[in-house]
């Protein structure tokens, strides 16, 4: 990787960290791009080379987190649906405080966009033979998103392992009944 690419990644990281830091102090919608740039120590030009909007920062944050999970699962010889769900929720819980900030400021639609995109990528890794029902997986994606919301609001209190076991059970149960 060249130094320009490294600088770009570093700038993006600083911008994301700055936004999250500022969100701990005030609402996402109150934060100005100038504040983000100042906190990150980057110019507005650098900001706009990397992001078109504050929403793009949030998408980058989630996409980058999901890329870390993809990196882990592609290094594994094989992975079950249950193990995938467990990895996903472990990572989500490790970042729960930041996730709550995004939820608090009504950015759930950005979490949903990123989650939907990456669940498709995750499932391609898990189901290499494409032996799955897309309708069932889409249904489960909605359930996963609702559990994430429950964790952010405090309405959900199951352990990561329990969540993974339950979702895997539901997946297996639905998969057995694919004939309509």
LOGU-837273 format. One record per atom (N, C-alpha, C, CB): x, z, y; residue in one letter. Coordinates in steps of 0.1 Angstrom, whole numbers, plus 2048, in hexadecimal, padded with zeros to 3 digits. Glycine has a CB too. Example, Ala and Ser with C-alpha at 12.3 -4.5 7.8 and 13.67 -1.06 7.14 Angstrom:
<sites>
88484E7C7A 87B84E7D3A 88484E7DFA 87185A7D3A 8808477EAS 8898477F5S 88184F800S 88D8397FAS 
</sites>
This chain:
<sites>
8088007F4X 800800800X 80980080CX 7F680C800X 8067F7816X 80E7F6822X 80B80182CX 80B7E9829X 814803836X 81280E83FX 80580C848X 81E80F848X 80180084BX 7F57FE852X 7E980384AX 7F37EF856X 7E980083EX 7DE804835X 7DE813834X 7DF7FE827X 7E9819832X 7EA828832X 7E682E83FX 7F982C82FX 7E982884AX 7E582D857X 7D582C858X 7EB825863X 7D0821853X 7C181F854X 7BA82A84CX 7BE81184FX 7BF82D840X 7B9837837X 7BB84583EX 7C0837829X 7C6847844X 7C985484AX 7BF856856X 7D785584FX 7BE84B85EX 7B584C86AX 7A684E865X 7B683F872X 7A284785BX 795849856X 793858851X 79284084AX 79D85D84AX 79C86B846X 79B875851X 7A886E83DX 7A387385CX 7A287B867X 79587B86EX 7AE878871X 78F86F86FX 78286D876X 77787486EX 77F85E877X 778872861X 76E879858X 76F88885AX 770875849X 77B88D859X 77D89C85AX 7798A1868X 78C89F858X 77B899872X 77789D87FX 76889E880X 77C89388AX 76189487BX 75289487BX 74D8A0874X 74D887875X 7528A3868X 74D8AE861X 7508BB868X 7548AF853X 75B8BC86EX 75F8C8876X 7558CA882X 76D8C787BX 7538BF889X 7498C0894X 73B8C3890X 74A8B289CX 7378BE884X 72A8C087FX 7288CF87CX 7278B8873X 7328D687AX 7318E5878X 72D8EC885X 73E8EA872X 7308E5890X 72D8EB89DX 7208E68A3X 7398E88A6X 71D8D98A0X 7108D48A6X 70B8C989DX 7138CF8B4X 7008C48A1X 6F98B989AX 7008AC89AX 6EB8B789FX 6FF8A588FX 70589788EX 70188F89AX 701891880X 6F489089DX 6EE8878A8X 6F388B8B6X 6DF8888A7X 6F88978B7X 6FE89C8C4X 70C8988C6X 6FC8AB8C5X 7138958BBX 7228928BBX 7248848C1X 7288948ADX 72D8838CAX 7318768D0X 73D8718CAX 7338788E0X 73E8648C9X 74A85D8C4X 7578628CBX 74984E8C4X 7568648D8X 7628698DFX 7668778DAX 75E86B8EEX 75D87F8D6X 76188C8D0X 76888B8C3X 7548958CFX 7638828BBX 76987F8AEX 77787A8AFX 7608758A6X 7798708B8X 78686B8BBX 7908758C0X 78585F8C5X 78B87D8C9X 7948888CFX 7988928C4X 78C88F8DAX 78E8968BCX 7918A08B1X 79B89A8A7X 7848A58AAX 79988D8A4X 7A1886899X 7AE88289FX 79987A894X 7B08818ACX 7BC87D8B2X 7BE86E8B0X 7C88848ACX 7B38668B1X 7B48588B0X 7AD8528BCX 7AD8538A3X 7B18458BFX 7AA83E8CBX 79D8398C6X 7B48338CFX 7958368D0X 78882F8CEX 78A8228C6X 78082D8DBX 79481B8CAX 79880E8C4X 79A8118B5X 7A48088CAX 7A281B8B2X 7A481E8A4X 79782289CX 7AE82A8A2X 78F8298A3X 78282D89EX 77A82089AX 77A8368A7X 7798178A4X 77180B8A1X 777801898X 76E8058AFX 784802896X 78A7FA88BX 7867FF87DX 79A7FB88CX 78280B87CX 77F81186FX 77081386DX 78581F86EX 768815878X 75A818876X 752812881X 758827876X 74680D87EX 73D807888X 73481288EX 7357FC882X 73281D887X 72982788CX 72C835885X 71A823889X 72683F88AX 72884C884X 72284C876X 72185788CX 717845874X 711844866X 71B83E85CX 70483B867X 723834861X 72E82E858X 738839854X 735823860X 73A84385CX 74484E858X 73E85684DX 746857864X 73185884EX 72A860843X 72A858836X 71B863847X 72784B837X 72784282BX 735842825X 72383482EX 73F84182DX 74D841829X 75084E822X 75783F834X 74C859827X 74E867822X 749867813X 74787282AX 73C863811X 736863804X 73C8597FBX 727861805X 73F84D800X 7458427F7X 7538467F3X 7458357FFX 75A84C7FCX 7688517F8X 76785C7EEX 76F856805X 75E8657EFX 75C86F7E5X 7588697D7X 75287A7E9X 74F8607D8X 74B8597CBX 7578517C5X 73F8507CEX 75F84B7CDX 76B8447C8X 77484D7C1X 77283D7D4X 7758597C5X 77E8637BEX 7788657B0X 77E8707C6X 76B8667AFX 7658687A2X 76785C799X 75686B7A3X 76585079FX 768844797X 776843792X 7658377A0X 77F84779BX 78D848797X 78F85178BX 79684D7A2X 78985C78BX 78A86677FX 784860773X 783873783X 77885A774X 771855768X 777849762X 76285376BX 77D84076AX 784834765X 79183875EX 78782A770X 796844760X 7A2848759X 79F84E74CX 7AA853762X 792851749X 78E85773DX 78C84C733X 78185F73FX 78F84F726X 78D84571BX 77E84271AX 79284B70EX 77684C71AX 76784A71AX 761856721X 76284970BX 754854725X 74D85F72CX 73E85D729X 74F85E73BX 738868726X 729868723X 722869730X 726873719X 71586672FX 70C86873BX 70C876740X 6FE863737X 70C880737X 70C88E73AX 719891742X 70B89672EX 72488D73DX 73188F743X 731889751X 73D88A73BX 72C87D753X 72B877760X 72387F769X 72586975FX 717884765X 70F88C76EX 716899771X 70188F767X 71C89F768X 7248AB76BX 72F8A9775X 72A8B175EX 73689E774X 74189B77DX 73B89978BX 74988F779X 73089278CX 72988F798X 72589C79FX 71D885796X 71E8A4798X 7198B179EX 7248BB7A1X 70F8B7795X 72F8BB799X 73A8C379CX 7408BF7AAX 7458C3791X 7428B27ABX 7478AD7B8X 73E8B07C3X 74A89E7B7X 7318AE7C1X 7278B17CBX 7278C07CFX 7198AD7C6X 7298C97C6X 7298D77C9X 7368DB7D0X 7278DF7BCX 7418D57CCX 74D8D87D3X 74C8D47E2X 7598D07CDX 7448CB7E6X 7428C77F4X 7348CB7F9X 7438B87F5X 72E8D57F3X 7218D97F7X 71F8DD805X 71C8E57EEX 7288E480BX 7278E8819X 7268DC822X 7328F181DX 72F8D2820X 72E8C6828X 7218BE825X 73B8BD825X 71D8BD818X 7118B6815X 7058BD81CX 70F8B7806X 7058CA81DX 6FA8D1824X 6FA8CD833X 6FC8E0823X 7058CA839X 7058C6847X 6FF8B8848X 7148C584CX 7018AF83FX 6FB8A2840X 6EC8A383EX 702898836X 6E88AB834X 6DA8AD832X 6D38B483EX 6D88B6825X 6DA8BE843X 6D48C584FX 6D18BB85AX 6DE8CF854X 6DA8B185CX 6D88A8867X 6D189B863X 6E68A486DX 6C989C859X 6C0891854X 6C7884851X 6B588F85FX 6D288684AX 6DA87A846X 6D9877837X 6E987C84AX 6CE87C831X 6CC87B823X 6CC86C81FX 6C088281FX 6C7864828X 6C6856824X 6D4850822X 6BF84E82FX 6DE855829X 6EC850827X 6F185581AX 6F5854832X 6EE862816X 6F2867809X 6EB85F7FEX 6EE876808X 6DF85B800X 6D78547F6X 6DD8467F4X 6C98537FAX 6E183F7FFX 6E68327FFX 6F38327F6X 6E982C80DX 6FC83B7FAX 70983C7F3X 7078407E4X 7128467FAX 6FE84A7E2X 6FC84F7D4X 6F68437CBX 6F285A7D4X 6ED83C7D1X 6E78317C9X 6F18267C6X 6DB82A7D1X 6F98227D0X 7048187CDX 70D81D7C3X 70B8157DAX 7128297C4X 71C82E7BAX 7178327ADX 72383A7C0X 70A8367ACX 70483879EX 70582C796X 6F683E79FX 70282079DX 703813795X 711811790X 6FF80879FX 71B814799X 729812794X 72D81C789X 7328147A0X 72882978BX 72B833780X 72582E773X 726840784X 71982A773X 712826767X 71881A760X 70382376AX 71E811768X 725806762X 73180A75AX 72A7FC76DX 73881575FX 74381B758X 73E82274BX 74B825761X 73382974CX 72E831741X 728827736X 72483B745X 72081E73BX 71A815732X 720807732X 70B813735X 72C80772DX 7347FA72DX 72D7EF726X 7427FC726X 7257F271CX 71E7E8715X 7107E471BX 71C7EC706X 70E7EA727X 7017E872EX 6F57EB726X 7007D9733X 6F67F471CX 6EB7F8713X 6E380371AX 6F17FC706X 6DB800724X 6D380A72BX 6C8803732X 6DC812735X 6BE80B735X 6B280673CX 6B380874BX 6A580C736X 6B47FE753X 6B67FF761X 6AB807768X 6B77F2768X 69F806763X 69480D769X 69681C766X 686809762X 69A82075BX 69C82E758X 6A7834760X 6A0830749X 6B282C762X 6BD83176AX 6BA832778X 6C9827768X 6B182977EX 6AD82A78BX 6A483678DX 6A581D78FX 69C839783X 693845783X 69C852784X 68A845777X 6A685277CX 6AF85D77BX 6B785F788X 6B985C76FX 6BB85478EX 6C285479BX 6BA85C7A6X 6C68467A0X 6AD8597A6X 6A48607AFX 6A386F7ACX 69685A7AEX 6A387279FX 6A388079BX 6B088779FX 6A188278CX 6BB88079DX 6C88867A1X 6C98887B0X 6D487C79DX 6C487F7B8X 6C38817C6X 6BB88D7CAX 6BE8747CDX 6AF88F7C3X 6A789A7C6X 6AD8A77C2X 69A8997BFX 6B58A87B7X 6BC8B47B4X 6C78B77BEX 6C38B27A6X 6CE8AC7C3X 6D88AE7CEX 6D18B47DAX 6DF8A17D1X 6C68AF7DDX 6BE8B57E9X 6BB8C47E6X 6B18AD7ECX 6B78C77DAX 6B38D47D7X 6C08DD7D8X 6AE8D57C9X 6CB8D97D4X 6D88E07D6X 6DB8E37E4X 6E38D97CFX 6D98D97EDX 6DC8DA7FBX 6D28E3802X 6DB8CC802X 6C68E47FDX 6BC8ED804X 6BB8FA7FEX 6AE8E6803X 6C28FC7F2X 6C29097ECX 6B690B7E2X 6C29147F6X 6AE9007E1X 6A29017D8X 6A68FF7C9X 6988F77DCX 6B28FA7C7X 6B78F87B9X 6C39017B7X 6BC8E97B8X 6C39087ACX 6CD9127AAX 6D391179CX 6C89207ACX 6D1906794X 6D7904787X 6E6902788X 6D08F9780X 6ED90577DX 6FB90277DX 6FD8F377BX 70290A772X 7098EF77EX 70C8E177DX 70B8DD76EX 71B8DE781X 70F8E5765X 70E8E2757X 7008E1752X 7168ED74EX 6F78EA757X 6E98EA754X 6E28DD759X 6E28F7759X 6E68DA765X 6E08CD76BX 6E48C1763X 6E58CC77AX 6F18C075FX 6F68B5757X 6EF8B574AX 7058B6755X 6ED8C0743X 6E68C0736X 6D88BC737X 6E78CF730X 6D18C1742X 6C38BD743X 6C18AF747X 6BD8C674FX 6C98A974FX 6C889B753X 6CC892747X 6D289775FX 6D689673FX 6D988F733X 6CE88F729X 6E689472DX 6C789A728X 6BC89C71FX 6B1892723X 6B78AA71EX 6AE892730X 6A388A735X 6A787B733X 6A188C744X 6B4877735X 6B886A733X 6B6866725X 6C7868737X 6BA86E71BX 6B986B70DX 6AA86A709X 6C0876704X 6A287370EX 69487370BX 68D866710X 68D880711X 69086271CX 68B856722X 69084A71AX 68E855731X 69C84A717X 6A383E710X 69C83C703X 6B284070FX 6988476FCX 6928456EFX 68483F6F0X 6918536E8X 67E8406FCX 67083B6FEX 67082E706X 668846704X 67A826705X 67B81A70EX 67080F70AX 68881470DX 66B80F6FEX 6618056FBX 65380A701X 6608036ECX 64D801708X 64080470FX 6357FD707X 6407FF71EX 
</sites>
